[in-house]
Amino acid sequence: MKFNLTLFIIAVSISLLSSCKSDDSKQKQTENTSLEIVINEETVEINGVNHFIKTMGKGEAMIVLHGGPGLFHDYLTPHFEKLAENYQIILYDQRGCGKTDFPADTSSITTESFVNDLEAIRNHLGLEKVILTGHSWGAILAINYAKKYPEHVKDMILISPAPSTSEYFDVMFQNMQKKRTDEDTKELVKLMSSKDFDKREPTVFKKAIMIGDKVNLADQSKIKELYKNMVFTEASANNLLLVNSIMEKNFFDYNITEGMQSITCPTLIILGDLDNVPFASAQLLQDNLSNARLEVLKQACHYPFFENNKEFNRAVDNFLNPEYEQ
């Protein structure tokens, strides 16, 4: 099986070729429609690694897990501000990602460590039960957490989940390749063969990532808009590659549905009708969850919260509050 990007965002491109250290928090405010959303940021030591955590808004706690492995929360933030009017949205950079430190021991980059970090963050924030939300790889992490700590998950939302089995990765890869133009393939290879990419020059690195990820949008011309909040540094770019390459081995022979019978919380699976991950993969998740429903958003691919934000928010609100009216 060829491992790849999008969900695991840099590896697709590879396959084509072969901060603050204290517990002090800072507070910001941002305008969202007619309401002010209070944003708090902090860096806190979690299981020996300084983790960056951001909270937006007030209300019932919703922890949102970013994709990758290796990406960071920035691409999610603007698209969850509307939900922050009614919920406390909690985002953080996973170990080795974004503004969170890379661990001294690379052997700690494991799914188990990511799950343990999430549990420690829940404890740090003093939350008994949470709405657990994950995008792409983050959905896989959410499922693994819910298997181990089902008592702490009130509801679960899986957004464009990464393939549920290894076999579906091959189908996803084929679907992506069909959508990628020859021109983009050549440009991607050229960028990733350059000295600037080897040095993790942020501008070149981001350009390569965007070209690789274009095929995960229904309208590929919107890739710059999706990535406008993603600020890469040499360190975060290099860490993305490291985390992704270390985690790669976990997905060659796996089936996330094993052990899912322990998950009984209400679950919503949201995906775009044009996602490259085969629909059967999401159906398999639904079939193995005792209390799950699946909603497909029109004219969206792998980023439905960006591509169809109004319908995405409606789906989430209807799931969490059945009496909600748009």
ABEGO torsion letter per residue (X at the ends): XBBBBGABAAAAAAAAAXXBABABBBBBBBBBEABBBBBBBBBBBBGGBBBBBBBBEBEBBBBBBBBOBGBBAAAAAAAAAAAAAABBBBBBBBBGBEABBBBABAAABBAAAAAAAAAAAAAAAGBABBBBBBBEAAAAAAAAAAAABAAABABBBBBGBBBABAAAAAAAAAAAAAABBAAAAAAAAAAAABAAAAAGBAAAAAAAAAAAAAAABABAAAAAAAAAABBBBAAAAAAAAAAAAAAAAAAABBBAABGAAABABBBBBBBBAABABBAAAAAAAAAABABBBBBBBBGBBABAAAABAAAAAAAAAAAABAABBX
